[in-house]
């Protein structure tokens, strides 16, 4: 995704607004932290800073989405899921 962004003044600072599509895609909201890395060519790369709990929530959501495709897993109890996991090992 390429976007042209304008540098604006806010108080004594210059700021750049992040594109809404990028913020939605990466779950970035006001108050979140980003990691800014400068590349050798002078480009800046922004990445959402994730704490452990956020990363776990994202992984769990991805697992639930994948498991939703398998209807046999959707209706299993926790005990049945544990038993099925042991059978796969």
C-alpha positions as CSV (number, residue, x, y, z in Angstrom):
1,X,0.0,0.0,0.0
2,X,1.5,3.3,-1.0
3,X,0.0,6.6,0.2
4,X,1.0,10.2,-0.1
5,X,0.8,11.9,3.3
6,X,1.2,15.5,4.2
7,X,3.4,16.7,7.1
8,X,1.2,18.9,9.3
9,X,1.9,21.0,12.4
10,X,0.3,20.2,15.7
11,X,1.5,22.5,18.5
12,X,5.3,22.5,18.4
13,X,5.5,19.2,16.5
14,X,5.1,18.0,12.9
15,X,2.8,15.0,12.5
16,X,1.7,12.6,9.7
17,X,-1.7,11.0,9.8
18,X,-1.8,7.2,9.2
19,X,-4.1,6.0,6.5
20,X,-7.3,4.6,8.0
21,X,-7.1,1.4,5.9
22,X,-3.7,0.6,7.3
23,X,-4.8,1.4,10.9
24,X,-7.8,-0.9,10.5
25,X,-5.8,-3.7,8.9
26,X,-3.3,-3.7,11.8
27,X,-5.7,-2.8,14.6
28,X,-4.0,0.4,15.5
29,X,-6.0,3.0,17.4
30,X,-5.3,6.3,19.2
31,X,-2.9,5.8,22.1
32,X,-1.2,2.7,20.6
33,X,2.5,2.7,20.1
34,X,4.4,2.1,16.9
35,X,8.0,1.0,16.3
36,X,9.7,3.3,13.7
37,X,12.8,1.8,12.1
38,X,15.0,3.7,9.7
39,X,16.4,1.8,6.7
40,X,19.8,2.4,5.2
41,X,18.2,4.3,2.3
42,X,16.5,6.7,4.7
43,X,13.0,5.2,4.5
44,X,11.1,4.7,7.7
45,X,9.2,1.5,8.4
46,X,6.4,1.6,11.0
47,X,5.2,-1.5,12.8
48,X,2.6,-1.8,15.5
49,X,4.2,-2.5,18.9
50,X,2.5,-5.5,20.4
51,X,2.7,-6.6,24.0
52,X,2.4,-10.3,24.6
53,X,-1.3,-10.3,25.5
54,X,-2.2,-8.6,22.2
55,X,-0.1,-11.1,20.2
56,X,-1.8,-14.0,22.0
57,X,-5.3,-12.5,21.3
58,X,-4.4,-12.2,17.6
59,X,-3.1,-15.8,17.4
60,X,-6.2,-17.1,19.2
61,X,-8.5,-15.2,16.9
62,X,-6.7,-16.7,13.9
63,X,-7.0,-20.2,15.4
64,X,-10.7,-19.7,16.0
65,X,-11.2,-18.6,12.4
66,X,-9.3,-21.7,11.1
67,X,-11.1,-24.0,13.4
68,X,-14.5,-22.6,12.4
69,X,-13.9,-24.2,9.0
70,X,-13.8,-27.6,10.6
71,X,-17.4,-28.1,11.9
72,X,-16.4,-31.2,13.9
73,X,-14.3,-29.0,16.2
74,X,-16.9,-26.3,16.6
75,X,-19.3,-28.5,18.6
76,X,-16.6,-30.2,20.7
77,X,-16.3,-29.7,24.5
78,X,-12.9,-28.9,26.0
79,X,-12.4,-32.5,27.1
80,X,-13.2,-33.7,23.5
81,X,-10.8,-31.2,22.1
82,X,-8.0,-32.4,24.5
83,X,-8.7,-36.0,23.6
84,X,-8.6,-35.2,19.8
85,X,-5.3,-33.4,20.3
86,X,-3.8,-36.4,22.0
87,X,-4.9,-38.7,19.2
88,X,-3.2,-36.5,16.6
89,X,0.1,-36.7,18.5
